[in-house]
Amino acid sequence: MGFFKSFFSGKSDSPANEKQKNEQKNFEIFKYDGMRAQRMGRTDYAIKCFTEALAIQEDFETMGYLAQVYTQTNWTRRTNCWNA
């Protein structure tokens, strides 16, 4: 009965719950934007996105993606130096 009452009453969640949902949403936006940027070769933007995501929530997978981008960036800078 409580489910239907809350479902049909139209009341929103508590402010704390809303904040948590927004933080999770923003975390996922930054994480997946970073993944897309990494695939597109935009390592600068990927680093910003992953860093922002990790500021919201510590996540092992996102840390791994950030490490990959840092490695990729260092490798790109080395190869550019060698080609110069």
Secondary structure as the mmCIF struct_conf table of DSSP 4:
data_model
#
loop_
_struct_conf.conf_type_id
_struct_conf.id
_struct_conf.beg_label_comp_id
_struct_conf.beg_label_asym_id
_struct_conf.beg_label_seq_id
_struct_conf.end_label_comp_id
_struct_conf.end_label_asym_id
_struct_conf.end_label_seq_id
HELX_RH_AL_P HELX_RH_AL_P1 GLY A 2 SER A 9
HELX_LH_PP_P HELX_LH_PP_P1 LYS A 11 SER A 14
HELX_RH_AL_P HELX_RH_AL_P2 PRO A 15 MET A 40
TURN_TY1_P TURN_TY1_P1 GLY A 41 GLY A 41
HELX_RH_AL_P HELX_RH_AL_P3 THR A 43 ILE A 56
HELX_RH_AL_P HELX_RH_AL_P4 PHE A 60 ASN A 83
#
